Amino acid sequence: MKRLFHEKNELLASQFVQASTFGFYRGIFPVGSFERKGCYDDSKPNGIAVELLSDNKIRKHMLFDDLNELVAMQRCDFSFLSPVSYFGKNRTSANARWLYAMVFDLDGVDIPQLKAVLHQMETVSGLWNRTILPRANYIVNSGTGIHLYYVFEDPVPLYPQNQRSLKQLKFALTRLIWNRYTSTIQKPQLQGIMQGFRVIGSPSRLGAEYPVTAFRCYPDKWTVDGLIHHVITEDEKKQIQKPLLKGKLSLEEAKRKYPEWYDRRIVKEEAKGRWHIKRDLYDWWLLRIGEEIEVGHRYFGLMALAVYARKCDVSEEELRRDAYGLLQRFDSKARDDMNRFTRDDVEAALEAYNEHYITFPRDDIARLTALPMPVNKRNGRNQTLHLERARAVQNIDYPNGTWRNRNGRPSAEQTVREYMISHPAASKAEVIRSTGLSKPTVYKYWT
């Protein structure tokens, strides 16, 4: 793998110019992107770099407009940075302000796969009137894989509706970029738009003698529409093409105008429509992935653990302790050096401990982890028969209809609570469907 690292650098250097650390990040974060150090009147967001310490704890580094903190980050054994600016000191989706680039992590890349990536960036498909793969502004040799950076002409505001659209865009492009020619690994690794990546010039997972190296490839920067043009299927495009609003409302202005929103979304960092569930889900999943997860699904199993930790109000400290407790067990499942499970993988998975992933669908988790997710049990009966049996039990417990509201139609609260008593494992969606009540009403009386 160390020999392969040098071979990749030689191939990329034969076609492109190597970028310095400062030049690379200045190309992503132009002058004026961040607050100037000590100039709090700028009212601008900042970059936040993260250093992973030897005890698996993290240290955050604020990145100001001079980018001077990059010098220290290059000396860290493991440091990473996302192409995002944030208000405040926490790398949460609620604090995220601007997305400067979309980055794709491609694993399983030997020389033939790297050549395929370069070839597909140059080959125009007559069917779609575009190159097979969008041309990356930077290609980064990360040590064992490559990172493809697509830099935006103008940063994209990370409003919640934009985050959902951008996530769908990244997933669609990941499936395009990660194909049978560009990777030896069959199943693509889907990552969020705010995923952090090793700092350019810092040690790769191969060691300090093999620093993460970037090459400047294509100068033309990207728009969101330009990247959407590369999505193949119309169904995926329809999911992505939603309004991407642009606005100049600062966080301080939002705090004054919308104090309740500020407290809920910024101070408490809660996602829209957020609710909290028991930690039993977290404990169940932790035990399950420790026993059942297989190679090719370990990252997603750990990512789901981070999602459930956030849902169940498990602290980040406890999550990190549990995740690193699985590291040795996960790594022992590797068949060869190409699919080792490392601290890099753990840190990447822990990025999902954030409100942006709180609604990650159960079906997607089941598909990505290859672990079936049980639904609420009806013991093999369809919903109609299941409800008939439930009503029969209800009549036994409440003979002569004593459960009914004798003063007239049952109240909405009574209807919700009675259904939950009869169906303790029912989801909110099932209550809505079965009672015919509106979503806000069910949410109001849910316990």
N, C-alpha and C positions, 0 to 999 in steps of 0.2 A: 504494500500500500504506500510505503514511502517512495519507492521507485516510481509508482504510478503518479504520485503527487508531482514529481519533477517532470514527468512526461506530459502531464496536462499543462503545466506551466509553459513548457517548451512549445507545445502545439498552439496554445493561445497567444504566446509572445510572437509566434511567426506570422500572426495575422492582425494582432491588435497591440495597442500601447498599454503598458502596465500603469495603473493609476496609483498615486500616493494616497496615504490615508486621508490627509487633509483635502487633497483634490477630489477624492471620491465623495466625501461627505459634503464638501462645498457644492459639488455638482447636484447633490440631492437637496441640501438645505441652503439655498442662496442667502446672501447677506440680507439681513432684516427679517429672517424667518423666526428667530428667537429673541427673547429679552436680552438686552445688554446687561452684563454682570453689574449688580448694584444699582441699576436704573429701573426701579420698580414702577416708575411712571409710564414705562413703555406699555404696560398692560398686555404683554404678549406671552404666549405659551413657550415652553422649553422642551428640548429633548431630554429623555431620561435614559441613561445607560445603566446597566445592571452588572455588578460583579458577583460571581459565585465564589464564596469563601470555602476554605478547606473543610469546615464543619457543616457544609451544605446550607448555610445561611447566606443571605444576600445583602449586598450594600449598594445603595442607589447613588448615582452620580448625576447631578444636574448639568445639562449641556447648554451653555449660553451661546450668544451669537458669535463669539470669537472662536468657538470650537476648541478652545485650549485644553479642555478636559480629555480630549482624545489622546493626548500624549500619555497621560496616566493609564488610560484604558488599554493601550497597547501593551503595557507591562504586566497586566493582569493575566493570570493563568487561564481564566475563563471569564470573558466579558461579552455582553451582547447588547444590541441596540436595535430598536424598531424604527422604521421610516415615518414616525408619527410625532407630532408635538402635543404636549399635554399642559393643561392648567393644573397647578398644585404639584404635589410630590408623589402622587400615586399613579401608576400606569393602569388606570381603569378605563373602560369604555366611556363611562360618564364624563371623565376628565379629558378624553381625547378631543382634540380640536381640528387638526389638519392631517390628512394622509398625503405624503409627498411621493410615495412610490409603492408599487405592488411588487412583492418579492416571492419567488417560487423556489422551494428547496427540492432539488432533484437528486435522489440517491441512486445507488447502483449504476454509477457512471464510470466505465472504463474508457479507454481511448476510442474504440469503435462507437460507443454511445455518444461521447463528446463530439466526434466527427458528424454523427447523425444530427445532433442538435444544431451544429453550425450549418450543415447542409439544408436542414428544413427551414432555417431562418433565411436562406438565400433562394430557395426553390419556390417559384410562383405557381400556384394552382389555378389553372384556367377555369375550373369549376366554380371556385369562390372568388376569383380575381384578387388574390392576396397571397402572401407567402404562407407556407404550411404552418409555421410558427411565427408569432410576432417577434420582431427583432429587438433583442434586449439591449438596453443602453450600457449595462455592465454585466459581465460574467465573472463570477467569483469562484475561485478554487478554494473550497472550504476545508479541504483535507481529505475527506472521503467521498464527497459529492460535489455538486456545484450549486450556486445560487444565481438566479437570473433576476436582475433588477430592471423594472420598467418604471422610469421616472416620469411623473406628470408635468405637463407644461405649467399648470397652475395647481397648487395643492387642493385636494377635495375636502370640503367640510364634513366632519364626521358626526352629522346629526344621526339620530337613531335610524330613520328611514334610509339614509344613505349607507349606513353600516350594513343593513340587511341586503341592499342591492349589491354593494361591493363584495360582500361575502359570497353571494351567488355567482358573481362574475369571476371571483378567484377560484371557486370550486370548478366552474365550467372550464376555465383556462387550464387548471391543473390537470384535468382529465385529458385535455388536448396535448399539453406539453409532455406529460408523463405517458409515453406510449411504448410499444414493444421494441422500437428502434432506439429510443433515447435512454432506456433504463433496463437493467437486468432484473429488476424487481417488478413483479406483475401488477400489484395493487398500488395505486397512487396514495400518497400521504397528504390528506387534506389539512390545511392549516388556516388559521384566521388571518384577517388582514392586518392585525396588529402584532403578529408574531415577531419576536426579536431574533436577530442573527448575529453570529460572532463578529466582533469589531475587526475591520480591516487592519492588518498589521499585527494583530494579537496572535498568540499561539493557536494553532488548530488542535484538534484532538490527537494529532500525531506528535505534538510537542512544539517547543519554542523554536526549534530549528526548521519548522515547517509552518511559517506564518500564513494566515488567511490572506490570499492574494487576489486583487481585483484587476480587471482589464477593461479599459474603455472601448466599447464596441461601436455602437451606432449613435450618432449625435442627435437625431430627431427624437424629441421627447413625445410623450403620449397624452392623449385625451381619453376620458372614459369611453366616449363613443368609438374612438379608434380601436380600443381593446375589445369592445363589444362586437365590433365588425369581425373579429377573428373567432367568435363563438360559432360553432357549426349549426346546432339545431335551433329551430325557431322556438320550440318550447322553452329552451334555456334563455333565449333572448327576451321572451315575454316576461320571464321572472325577473330579469335584470333591469329592463328599461323602465325605470320609475324616475320621477323628477328628482334631480340632484340639486337641491336648493343651495343658493349661495347667499350668505348674509354676513354682516359685520358687527352683530350684537356681541359685545364682549361679555365675559363671565361676570364682571362687576356690574354691568348694566342689567344682565339677567337676574342677578341677585337682588337688585333694587326693584325691578319690575315684577319678578315672579318669586317672591320669598319662599312660598310653600314648595314650589318646584325645586328651588335651589336646595332646600333642606333635604328633600326626599331623594333627588337625583345626584347631587354633588356631595353633600355632607354624609348622607347615609349610603350613597352609591347604589341605590336601588334601581332596577330596570323597570320599564313601564309594565304595569299589570303584574308586578312581582308578588308572589306569595311564598310563604315559608312552610317547609314540610319536616316531618320527623327525621332524625338522623339514622333511623333503621335502614333506610335506602342506602345511605353511604356505607354503613357497616356491612350490609349484605353484598354490595358490589366489591368492596375491598377484599372480602373473603373469597368471592367468586373468581376475580381475576388472578388472585394468588394461586388458585388451584387449577383453573381451566384455560387461561389465556394461552394462545399459541403464537409461534413466530409469524410475523406478518400482521399481527393484530395487537402487539404489546403496547405500542404508542397510543393507539385509540382506546385501549382499555384504561390506560392511565389518564388519558385526556377525559374520558367519561368520569373517572373518579374525581377529577378536579371540578367538573361540572356539578356532580352530586354534592361535593363538599360545599360549593357555593349555595346550592339549593337548600342544603340541610344546616346552614349556618355553622359548619365546621371551620375552625380557624385555619388560616394559611399555615401557621406553624405546625399544627397537627397533621395537615395534609402533606406538607413537605417531609415530615418524619415518616409517615406511612409510605409515601411514594419512594423515598430512598431506601426504606426497608424492603421494598420489592426489587430493587436494582439488581442485586446479586442473583436472585431467583430468575428474573427475566433474562439476564445475560447468560445464565447457564443453559438456556434453551437454544442458544445460537448454534447453527449448524456449521458455520465457518466465520472467518474474520469480516466478511462483508455484511453480516447481519448481527453483529454484536449490539448489545443494548447498553448505552453509556449515559453519563451524566447529561450530555447534550440532549439526548432523547427525553430524559426526565424533565429537564428545564423547558423544553419545547412543549411537552404535554401540560406542564403546570401553567402555561399561558392561558389555558381554558378556565382557570380560576378567576373568572371575571364575568360581570353581569351580561356581557355581550353574548355569552354562550348559555345563558340560563334557560333559554327555551329550545335548546338543541333537541331535535325530535328523538323519541324513543326508538322509532323504526330505523333511523339513521345510525344510532348507536349499535343496535342489533346487527345491522349490515356491516358496519366497519369493524366490529369486534368479533364477528362470527359467533356471538353468544346470543341464543334466542332470548328475547325479553318476554316474560310471561305477562299476559293481560289478565284483567279481572276475571276470575274463574266463574263459569256458569255450569261446571261439571258436564260439559259436552252438550248442554241444551242451548237452543237458540234463544234470542232475547224474549220473544213472545211467550214461549213455554216457561222460561225462567221467571218472568214477571207474574205469570199465572200462579206458579208455585209460591212465589213470595206473597201474593195476596191471600193465598190459602192459609199460609202461616200467620199472616196478619189477622185474619178472621178468627183463628184459634186464640191468639193472644188478646184480641179485642172483640169478643163476641157481640153480636147484634150491632156492629158498627160503632162501638163506643169510642173509637179513635177519631170519629168524625167531629167536625165543628157543628154542634147542634144549632148554632145561631145562624147558620148559612154556609156559604162556600168556605172551604178551608183557607186560611190565610196563606200567603206565599211562604212566610217563615215556617208555618206548620207543615206545609207540603214538602219543603226542602228537608226539614229535620226528620220527618217520617220516612222519606225515601232513603235518607242516609242511615237511619236505624235499620231498615230492611236490607240495605245494600252497603255495608260498611266499607267495602273495597271499591265502590264506584268512584269514577273520576268526575270532575266538574262537568266535562263534556257529556257524560252519560246521564247525569242529573238533568242537564238542560234538555237533552233529547227526550228523555222519558217523561219529564213533568210538563214540558212545553213552556216553561218559564223562560224569561229572557236571561241572557248572560249576566248583566249587572245584578239582577235579582238573586240569582243563584250564588254569585260571588259574595253578595252582601250577607247572606245567611249561612254561608259555608262554615263549618267548624271542624 
